[in-house]
């Protein structure tokens, strides 16, 4: 049986070695590469098993570069010799960060890229956007989100491809009232005159209701398996099951106001949430994963939030690859 990509590249590699691999990848794809450059790279690969593993990742990424966004592929492949020092360093940092995160970063990037750029409405990482639909419904798209809007004579429909949205439905102006639906990969929700948020996660949809109610109908459950979630409640569901309701809190809608509210939130969870609003990788060392965080933090400035963490809690933020990869560790 063959070895999967995730198995072959599951072991961590020293970030300094990945940085070197990224440098070599750029060098070998420069227009002025020489045979001596290639021999030097081969010697570097043979110098240690870790070098060889890093280069295996580089080759995997190289085989897939044709599908990378142009802003990364162009600096890396087309004219690296013409980049100034800062520009080259930035390109190497992004490339090294991708090597560090393979295969998850690659798969996530491709999935997000494919889902986002063909959508009717979308936001970039760290962006929030407010739109008003034809019937007056107000929608806020959170960071890295994409959705399609489909209105016809029978129904009003939003398909959430990825990310998170906040919806405040308007009274339908059509002669015959049309139901308002939101669809995700896991199923369909019907708004019962309401304000609510929907978040698409991997294999799971998260719903929080702030006004009125929402009816959930998972894709693989019978019609009788629907459930109505009332204002002040939240839940998650898969294609075949609905979780027990919980009480929603202010932090469930704080993102719509540009804030991250933490009330004794584990640092690991805090880092995962903050990481949605910044480019790159934000990692939490297991030694500080259970540190409890409280406070109100501005989502529009993730780097400021990291500074606030470091100044308030016994942690340090170690940056690699020009800040693309940040690890929260215990303060020395």
N, C-alpha and C positions, 0 to 999 in steps of 0.2 A: 504494500500500500504506500502511496506517495506521501511525502511530508507536506503539510499545509504551510502556506505563507505565515500564518499566525504562529505556528509552532517553530518554524525556522527562525523567526525574528522576535521571539518572545523574551530572549535574554537581554538584560540591560547592557549597554556599552558605555564606557567612559565618555562623557561629553567632549573632552579634549580630542579623543580619537575620532569621534564623529565630525568634529570641526575640521580635522585634518583630511578626512575622507571627502568632505564637501569642497575643500580647497582643491584637492586632486581632481575631483569631478569637473570643476570649473576649468582647471588647467588643461585637462585632456580634451575639452570641448572648445577650447579657444582656437581661433583661426591660425595662430602661429605655433601650435603644438609641434614638438620635434620628437624624433625617435628616442633621444636621450630622456625627454620628459616621460615617455611611456616606460622606458626601462627603470627610471627612478621610481615611478609609481609602483611598478612590479616589485622592486626591492622593498618599498614601504609595506606593501601587502604581505610580503614574506617575513617581515621582521617579527611578527607575533600573530598568534591565532586571533586576537581581538582585532588587529588591523584587517585580517582576512574577513572576519565577520562584518566589520564596518563596510568593507568594499562590496560584500555581497548585498548589503542593503542599498548601497549606492547604485549598483547595477540594476537592482529591482526598480528603484526609482527612475533611473535613466530609461528603462524600457517603457515607462509609463509617462514620461515627460510630455509626450505629444498631447496628452489630455489635460495638462496643468493649465491654470489660468495664465494668460499672456504676460501679466505683470511679473510672474516668476520665471516662466520659460524664456522670455526674451532676454532679460539680463544675464541669465545663466548660460544660455546656448548661443545667442546670436552675436553679441559684441562685448564679451567680458573684457577684452583688452582695452576697450575704449571707456570703460567705467572709471570714474575717479575712485580714489581709495575708499572714501566713505560709502559710495554706491556699491562698490564691490563687496565691502565688508557686510553691508546690509543684505545683499543677495546671498552671500555665503551663510549668514546667520539663519536666514529663512530656510535655506536648503538643509543645513545641519539640523535645524529643528524638525524638519520633516523626516529626516533619517532617524532621529531619536524616537519619533512617535510612530514609525511604521509598525504594523500595517494600519493601525486604527486611524491615524491622521489622514493617510491617503484615502481610505474608504470614506471617512467622514467628509473630506473635502470634495471628493467626486460626487457623493450623494447630495451634499448641500448645493454644489454648483449646478448639478443637473436639475434639482428641484427648484432652485431659486430663479434662475435666469429665464425660464420659460413661463414663469408664473405671471398672473395679472398684476399682483401687487407684491412688493418685496422690500426687505430692508437688509442692509449690510451688518456686519458684526459691530456692535456698539451703537447702532442707530435705532431710534424709535420714530414711528411715522403715524400721523393721524390722518384718516380719510373719512369723507362723508359719502355714503352710497346714494344711489338714485332715489331711494325712498326716504332718505334722511337718517338712516341708521349710521351710527358713529362707531368706527373701528379704529383701535390703536394696535399697530403691529410692533411687537417687541424685537429685540436684537435677533438678527439672522433668521428672519421669518419670511414665509412665502405663502400666498393664498391665491385661489381663483374665485371669481364672483360670477354666479350664473343666476340671472333673474329671468323668468318667463311667466306665462299666464297662469301656471299652476302653483309655482312655489318660488321662494327666494332661498338661494343656496350659496354657502361659502364652503369651499374645500380648502382645509388647512393642510398644506404640504409639509411644512416643517416650522418649528419655532412656536410662537405664542401670540395670541390675540386677546384683546379686551373688546367686548361688544356691548353696545347700548342700542337695543333695537328701537326703531321708530314705528309708529302706527302706519300700517300699509295704506298707501294712497290708491291702490287699485280698486275697481268697483267690487270685486269679489276678494275677500281677505285671503291672502296667500300665506301658508305657513312659512316660518323662517327656520332653516336648518343649517347646522354646521356639521360637515363630514370630516373625519380623520381616517387613518388607516384601520382603526379598530371599530368604527361604527358611526352612527348618526345621532346628533342631539337636536331636539326641537325646542326652540325658545318659546316660553309661555308668557310673553310680554315682560322682558327682563333685562338685567345687566349681569354679565357673567364673563369669565375668562376660560380659554381653552389652550392647553399646552400639549403639543405632540412630542412624546418621548419615544425611546426605542421600544416598540412592542406595547406601548401603553399611552393612553390619553388621560390627561389630568384636567378635571373640571372644577371650578369654584364658582358658586352662585352668590351674587350680592343683592339682587332684587328679584322678586317673583319666583320663578321655578324653571327648571329645564328637564325635559324628558330624555333619558338615555336609552338607545337601542343598539346594543353591540351587534356587530356584523354576523356573528355565527350563533347567536341565540335566537330562539323562536320569538315571534311577535309578542307573545305573552310574557316574555322575559324582560320587558322594559322596566325602568325604575324612574321615578320623579325625584329630583334633588331640589330641595327647598332653599330659599334665601338663607344665608348664614351657614350653609353646608358646603363641603367639598368632597370629592371622591376621585378615584382613578378606575379605569376599566381597560380590559383587554378585549380582543375580538370575541371572547367566549365567557367572560365573567365580569361582574361589577364588584368592586371592593366596598367594604362597609363605609358609611358616611362618617365624616369627621367635622368638627366645627371649624369653619373658615375664620381667618384672622386678618388683621390689617396688613400683615406682610404679604398676603396673597395678592393684593392689588397695588402694593406700594410701587412696583416697577413701572406702572402706568404714569406715576408722578416722578419718575427718575430716581427712585430711592430703593435701597436694599435695607430692609428692616431685619435685624437679628435679635432674637430674644433667647439667650443661652443656646445659640446654635453651635454645633460642633464645627471646629475649624475646617475639617475635611469637607463638610457640606457647604460651608461658607465659601471655600476656595472653588468648589465645583460650580457654585452659582455665579460668583464673580467672574470666573473664567469664561462664561458665556458672553461677556461684554468686552472682551479684549482679544486681540489677535495673539496667537501663540499658545503656549502651554503653561498652565498654572497648576503646579503639583504641590501636594501637602505631604511632608514626611510623616510616617506613621507615629513617630515619637511625639508629635504635637497634634495629631488628628483629633483627639478628644478634648482639646482645649475649648472652653465655652466662650463664645463671642456674643456681645450684646452692643447694640447701638444702631444708629441710622447713618447710612453710607451713600454717597452720590455715585450713581451708576454711570454718569457721563464722564467720570474721571477715575478709571480703575487704578491708575498709577498712584493717584492721591490716596485711594483707599488702602493700597498696599503700604504706603507711608504711614497712614493712621494706625494700621495694624502693628507695624514695627515699633512705633512710638508708644503704643498703649499696652501691648501684650509681650510676653517674653519669647518673641520669635524674631528671626531674621529672614530676609528675602534674598536668596542667592540667585543672581542673574547669570545666565549663560547665553551664548549666541546673540550677543548685543540686546539682551532683554527679551528675546523671543521665548526663552524657556526660563521660568521662575519657579524656584522651590522654596517653600516655607519650612524652615528648620528651627530647632531649639536655639535660642540665643546663647552664645558661648559665655 
